[in-house]
Amino acid sequence: MKKSERLNDMLIYLNDKKSFHLKSIMERYSISKSTALRDIQSLEEIGMPIYSRPGRNGYYGILPNRLLSPIVFTIDEVYALYFSMQTLTAYQSTPFHLSIEKLKQKFEACISEERIKALRKMELIFNLGSYQSKNECNCLKDILQMAVEESVCSIRYRKGDSEKQYDVQFFRVASAYGQWYATAYHFETERPKVFRCDRIQSVQRCEKYAPKPISEFLVPSKELFRDKDAVDFEVGVSIQGADLFHKEHYPSMKLHRENRKYYVRGFYNQGEENFIANYFNRYGETIFSIQPAALKNLMLEQWNTVKDHLNSIS
C-alpha cells in the first residue's frame, strides 16, 4: 500500500476514535515503529489534531469537536472528483443548495497552480456530455430529505394550468435529460408515480398515512410499475437502434441481444400507448420488427398525423 493510500485509510480508521495506541497502527498496516511514527507526524501536518500521552501506559489522543479530517487524494482521484463535480453545472438546481463556482474555488485552493492549469486545459478538451436544464426545482432538497427520512408528505403539483394535491412517500430521486424526477408511492391509488421536480410547488409533512419502509420499494421495475392489464412489447432494432436505446430508455424496458440482433422488450400500462409509440417512432428506419400489431398501428397513425400536418403547411 502506498503512503498516500495508507494515510487516507488511517484518516477514516481514526476519524471516530478518541485515542489509539502506536501498536494498533503498526499491526493494522504491517509497518515498523519508525514508519508508524512518521505517518502520525504526517497526519498532524495535514491537520488531524493528535496529541501524545507519554509513559508506561501511554497513548495517542485525538481532540474532540474537530471538523472532518482532510482526505489525501491521488492526482487521478482529484481529476475524477473535479469532473464529477462539473456534471452538476448542467442543472439549474441541486439538492445541496450550493454554488458550483464556489465549490470549484474551494477545490482549487487545495491544489497547486500547476495542477489548476492542467485542469483548465482538460476542461477545454474533456467534455462530459449533458443536457442543460433551465428549470429551477425549489423543493428538491425537501424531496430528498423526505425520502431519506421515509416520511409521508403532501405535495402541490402543477401541470399546465392546473394544480393538484397528492399524498405521497418519495423513494427515488433521479436526473434524466436535464430534468430532475422523483418517484413516490401515491397512497390514494396505491401505486408508484413519477413527478417532475420543477413542477412540485410545495412539500409538507403529512400524518394521514403511516410511512412504509423504503425496502418495500427497492424491487425490480416490472414488479413496482406493472399493472395487471399491462401489454408486453418487442421491437427489433439495428445496432444504430441499440445506440438510441442507450441514449434514452425507461425502467419498463430492456435491451436484449440474440443472434447478432437487438430487441427492446418491455411493457406499457393502459393509457401509456401513445407515449410508447411516440418513443419508438424516434427510432425510424432502425426498426425491423414490432410486436404487438396494435403498437405498430398506433405508430403509423402518429406518422400519418405528422405527414398530414406537414402537407397542410406552405
N, C-alpha and C positions, 0 to 999 in steps of 0.2 A: 504494500500500500504506500502510495506517495505521501510525502509530508502534508501537502495541502489537503488531500483526502482524509488523512488521519486527523488533522486539526479540525476539519469540518465535522467529522464524526464525533470528536471529543466535545465540540460545542453542543451538539444535540444530546450527547450522553450526559453531560454535566448540567444542562440548562435548568433542570428541575430539582437539582440536588443542593443541599445546604453545605455539605462537606464531602471530602473524599480523601483517600489515602494514596500515596505515591505508588504503593504496591499494586493497587487495583488498576492503575493506568498501565503499569508495566505488564501485568498479566493479561489484560484485555487486548493490548496491541502487540504483545510479544516483543517488547523493546527493552533496552537496557536502562539502568537508573539514570545515566547521564543523558540519554536521548529523551527520557520522560521529563527530566528537569528542564531541558531545552524547550520541549513542547509546551510545558506550563508557562515558561517565560514568554513564548510566542503568543499564547492565549492572553496573557496580561497585556502585551504590546498592542494587540488588536482590540482591546477594550473590555475583556472579561474581568470583573472585579474580584480577583483571587487574593487571599491573604494566607499566611502560613502561621501555624501554631507549633513552634519547635518543642522538643522534649521527647521523653521516652514514649509517650502516647500521642505524639504529635500528628497533625493532620493539616490538610488544606481546607480553608473555608471559603465560601462564596457569599458576598454581600447580598442581602435581600433587597427588594424594591428596585431591582435594576430593569432597564429596558431589555428587550430581546437581544440576545448576544449576536454579534455580527457573524455572518457565514462566509467562509472562504470559498470562492468560485474559481474554477479554471477559466482561461480566456474563452474556450469554446462554450462553456456554460454561460458566460457573460453575454456572448453573441446570441445564444439561443433565447435567453431571457429577454434581451433587448428587443429582438424582433418579434417575440411572442407578445410583448407589451404593445408593439406597434400595431398589431391587428385590432386593438381596441379603438384606434383612431377612426375606424370606419363607422363607428356608432355615435350617434348624437347623444345617447345616454348609456350609462353603465350602472350596475347595481352598487357601485362603490363610491359614488359622489366624489370622484377625483378628477383632477386636471391632468391629462396625459402629458401635457407640456411640462408641468411642474414635476411630474414623476420622472420624466426624462432628465430634467436638470439635476434632480437628486441622484439619479443613477449615474450620470456622467461626472458628478462631483467625486465619485468614489474610484474613478479610473484615471489613468494618465492621459495627458494631452495627445500622445502618440496613438493610444487606443481610440480616443474620441475621433481623431482624423480618420482612422481605419473604419470606424462605424459609419461616419458620414459618407465615405466612399462606397461602403457596402449598401447604404440606403439608396444610392443612385443606381446601383447595379441590381440589387436583390429586391424583388417586389413580391410580397405575399398578396396575391390577388384577392380582392374583397369587393362586396357591393357597398357603395357609400349610402349610408342612411341619413335622411334629413328629418326623420320623425323623432320627436322627443317623448320619452317614456317617464313621466313624473312619478309613477308609482312602482318603478322597477325594484328599488331597494326594499319596499314594503312587501312586494310579492315574494321576493327571495326569502325575506325574514319569516314570513308566514309559512312558507314551505319547509324551511329548516325547523321551525318550532312545531310543525304538524298541527297548525291551528286552522280552525274553520273561520272563514271571513265572508263578508257581504261586499260585493263589488258593484259599482255602477259602470255599465259598458255601453259605449257609443258605437253605433253602426249606421252610417248615413246620417239621416236627420233624426233618428230615433235613439232613445236611451232606455236601457233595461237593467233591472237588478237581478243578480244571481247570488245564491248562497253556495259557496264552493270551498274546496280544500285543494290548494296548489301542491303539486308534487314534482313538477319538472319545469325548468326554465331553459330555453334553448334559443340560439340565434340561427337564422337561415336567410340568405339572400338580402342581408342588410336590415332585417327586422328581428325584433325580439318576440318570442312566442312563449306563452305559459300554458301548460296543460294542467287541468284541475278536474277533480271529481265534483260533478254537479248533483247536489243532494235531491233536488226535485225530480230529475229524470233518472237518477241513479246510474248515470253514465259519465265517462270522461268527456271533456270538452276542451277544445283548444281556443285560446283567446290571443288576439294580437295586443301586445302590451301597451302600445301607444294609444289604443282606444279605451283603455281602462282609466276611468276618471277618478275613482276613489277606492280605497281598500279599508274596511272597518272590521274589527273583530266581531264574531257572531257566536252567540251562546245557544242558538236554536237547535243545533245538531252536535252530537258527540263526534270528536275527531277520530279518524281512522289511522292506524299505524301505517307509515309510509311503505312498509314491506308489502302491503296488500296491492300496491300499485306497481311494484317492480316485477312485472311479469311481461312475457312477450306481447308485442303489439297486437298479434292476432287474437289473444285472449282478452286483451284490455278493450280494444276498439270494435271488434267484430260483432255485428248484430246477428240474430238468429236467421233473418231473411237476407243476409249478405250474398252477393253474387261473386263467384270466382272468375278471374280472367287470366288469359295467357296471350301475350303479344310477342311474336318473334321479331327480333331486330338484328341488323348487321352489327359489325364491330363499331361502326360510327354511331349506331344507336346505343350501343353499350356505353360509349363515351358520354352521350347525352344523359343516360341514366345516372352515371357517376356525378355529373354536374348538378342534377336536381332529381330527387325522388322522395318518396314519403314512406312513413313507417308501415303502411299496409301493403308494400310491395317489395320484392326481392329479385335480384338478377341471377339467373342460372345459366351455366354453360354446358351444353350437351352436344357431342359430335361436332365440335367446332362451330356450333350455332349458339346464339344467345336468346334467352327467353325471359321476359319480365312477367312474373307471376305474382298475383295478389288477390285482393278482394275489394269491393266497394259496397257500401250500405245503400239502402234506398234513399234517394234524394241526392246522392253523390255522383250520379251517372254523367251529368253534364261536365262536372269538374274533371272526371277521369277521361272523358272523351276529348275535352279541350287539352288536357295534359298530353295525351298520346298524339294528337294532331300536330304537335310541335316536332315529332319525330319524322314526319313527312315520308320521303322515299326510303328511309332506313328500315321501314316495317315490311316484313314479308308474310306475316300471318296474324290473324286476330280472332280470338275466341272470348266471349260468345258472339254470335252474329248480331245480337242487339247492340253491342258496343260498336261494332263496325258500322251499322246503320246510323247510329247516332253521330259518329264521326263524320260520315258522309253528309248528313243533314247540316252539320256545322260548316263543312266546306262549302256546301251549296248556298248557305246563308251569306258567307263571305263573298262567294262568287257573284251572287245577285247584287250585293251591296256595291262591289267594285264596278259591275256593269251599269249601275244606276248613276254613278258619278262621272262627271266630264273630265 
